[in-house]
């Protein structure tokens, strides 16, 4: 679990660095970008290795129906994440679509995983995303972008479905079938 926790801390610190120490980050210039990227990647690797190596410690048994809720929430999370790049009518519908997607993703996974490592990983990333939103909102004003063309939203729905099924394939490849049998 040490790698998992270290990864979560490194991930969070790297992401929050720009907001918490903006002067230091600015003085570092491009080297700061590289340091943040290295921190994020190293944090991600540590989380993956730590999660995969963690001993299974049962905390609670999720009901079978939560799998269906998880899948719907994951479809929504992929859509929300894509909203950050859309130029459609939904552009600017919410301030932090990527961080909102991470929160939905984390809650969805907390619903279906009842072991300690999952609670640490998904709960930790949920906490990071909430903190990130608070810190950003305190540091910056937001100018809501103007909505774009509706046809771009249709493209977002298509891309969301393709990515959702690609993620399903990857989960299956990793040995986790996300649909109840």
Number of C-alpha atoms within 10 A of each C-alpha: 19 12 18 26 19 17 26 25 20 22 25 21 17 21 18 18 14 17 16 14 10 12 10 12 18 13 10 13 10 11 12 16 15 12 14 21 15 15 20 21 16 18 24 18 16 23 24 16 15 21 22 13 13 17 12 13 11 11 13 11 11 14 10 11 11 16 19 15 15 22 19 12 19 22 20 17 25 25 23 24 19 19 25 19 12 19 19 19 17 20 22 20 14 13 16 18 21 20 22 19 24 22 21 21 23 25 19 22 23 21 19 22 19 18 18 17 23 21 18 17 23 22 17 18 22 21 14 22 22 15 15 18 15 11 14 16 13 10 11 9 8 10 8 11 12 12 14 15 13 14 11 16 20 13 13 22 16 13 14 21 15 13 16 19 12 12 15 17 15 13 13 13 10 9 9 11 13 16 11 8 4
